[in-house]
């Protein structure tokens, strides 16, 4: 998915309001979670046992006891704590969460503020290690995937293929089944400058030709953008953050936080 600078940095008013739910792409299909065991369902429940409210996001196991997901998953309208978060990965491996690390004060995220998509992440430390699952390798070098920027964005390198995964709603409205979207039919680029529309160092996907870019569901938030460069193994490149719509309600961009923006210390 690549952009020209003119397409990427169109007037913010045309882009419309950013929405803090994520999307996984055109033509998604359901897949067996055991095929991607490091891709985990993150379930967040209310502190109030009587109201039954919960939210689902997607995360990726990056060490045996660390899951990377979206920070805005923890900006829910109910109070949250580490004991309210459960992680379910492939092969039936589950764990609770003992710590949630966010890039800003947690209280700010709980006030429903929409984070910048270049820093929309949460690092979950599990209360037990999932040692029988191989963590997904995390990309640290953007040059492996993106060309040097021209104008305002750097386009995807030739031969790079990307996909996104998430536990969002399927076409029938069911939530919580893993779906995979091949993103070869959409454009991808990384922003190289700040603008009124996008912060610097945000991975953006958009429609290409007549292909619609995305299908929408909140359960996909935090899910992995996985890319593979020629001659290399697939890596976790981005964290699914949010989407933007035009004046007609058409989704035109999806935004990912690059993994090299996250202070993982791996």
Secondary structure in CASP SS format (residue, H / E / C, confidence):
PFRMAT SS
TARGET T0000
AUTHOR 0000-0000-0000
METHOD secondary structure of the structure
MODEL  1
X C 1.00
X C 1.00
X C 1.00
X C 1.00
X H 1.00
X H 1.00
X H 1.00
X H 1.00
X C 1.00
X C 1.00
X C 1.00
X H 1.00
X H 1.00
X H 1.00
X H 1.00
X C 1.00
X C 1.00
X E 1.00
X E 1.00
X C 1.00
X C 1.00
X C 1.00
X E 1.00
X C 1.00
X C 1.00
X C 1.00
X C 1.00
X C 1.00
X E 1.00
X E 1.00
X C 1.00
X C 1.00
X H 1.00
X H 1.00
X H 1.00
X H 1.00
X C 1.00
X C 1.00
X E 1.00
X E 1.00
X E 1.00
X E 1.00
X E 1.00
X E 1.00
X E 1.00
X C 1.00
X C 1.00
X C 1.00
X C 1.00
X C 1.00
X C 1.00
X C 1.00
X C 1.00
X E 1.00
X E 1.00
X E 1.00
X E 1.00
X E 1.00
X E 1.00
X E 1.00
X E 1.00
X E 1.00
X E 1.00
X C 1.00
X C 1.00
X E 1.00
X E 1.00
X E 1.00
X E 1.00
X C 1.00
X H 1.00
X H 1.00
X H 1.00
X H 1.00
X C 1.00
X C 1.00
X C 1.00
X C 1.00
X C 1.00
X C 1.00
X C 1.00
X H 1.00
X H 1.00
X H 1.00
X E 1.00
X E 1.00
X E 1.00
X E 1.00
X C 1.00
X H 1.00
X H 1.00
X H 1.00
X C 1.00
X E 1.00
X E 1.00
X E 1.00
X E 1.00
X E 1.00
X E 1.00
X E 1.00
X E 1.00
X E 1.00
X C 1.00
X C 1.00
X C 1.00
X H 1.00
X H 1.00
X H 1.00
X H 1.00
X C 1.00
X C 1.00
X C 1.00
X C 1.00
X C 1.00
X C 1.00
X C 1.00
X C 1.00
X C 1.00
X C 1.00
X C 1.00
X C 1.00
X E 1.00
X E 1.00
X E 1.00
X E 1.00
X E 1.00
X C 1.00
X C 1.00
X C 1.00
X C 1.00
X C 1.00
X C 1.00
X C 1.00
X C 1.00
X C 1.00
X C 1.00
X C 1.00
X E 1.00
X C 1.00
X C 1.00
X C 1.00
X H 1.00
X H 1.00
X H 1.00
X C 1.00
X E 1.00
X C 1.00
X C 1.00
X C 1.00
X E 1.00
X C 1.00
X C 1.00
X E 1.00
X E 1.00
X E 1.00
X E 1.00
X C 1.00
X C 1.00
X C 1.00
X C 1.00
X E 1.00
X E 1.00
X E 1.00
X E 1.00
X E 1.00
X E 1.00
X C 1.00
X C 1.00
X C 1.00
X C 1.00
X C 1.00
X C 1.00
X C 1.00
X C 1.00
X C 1.00
X C 1.00
X C 1.00
X C 1.00
X E 1.00
X E 1.00
X E 1.00
X E 1.00
X C 1.00
X C 1.00
X C 1.00
X C 1.00
X E 1.00
X E 1.00
X E 1.00
X E 1.00
X E 1.00
X C 1.00
X C 1.00
X C 1.00
X C 1.00
X C 1.00
X C 1.00
X C 1.00
X C 1.00
X C 1.00
X C 1.00
X E 1.00
X E 1.00
X E 1.00
X E 1.00
X E 1.00
X C 1.00
X E 1.00
X C 1.00
X C 1.00
X E 1.00
X C 1.00
X C 1.00
X C 1.00
X C 1.00
X E 1.00
X C 1.00
X H 1.00
X H 1.00
X H 1.00
X C 1.00
X C 1.00
X C 1.00
X E 1.00
X E 1.00
X E 1.00
X E 1.00
X E 1.00
X C 1.00
X C 1.00
X C 1.00
X C 1.00
X C 1.00
X C 1.00
X E 1.00
X E 1.00
X E 1.00
X E 1.00
X E 1.00
X E 1.00
X E 1.00
X E 1.00
X E 1.00
X E 1.00
X E 1.00
X C 1.00
X C 1.00
X C 1.00
X C 1.00
X C 1.00
X E 1.00
X E 1.00
X E 1.00
X E 1.00
X E 1.00
X E 1.00
X E 1.00
X E 1.00
X H 1.00
X H 1.00
X H 1.00
X C 1.00
X C 1.00
X C 1.00
X C 1.00
X C 1.00
END
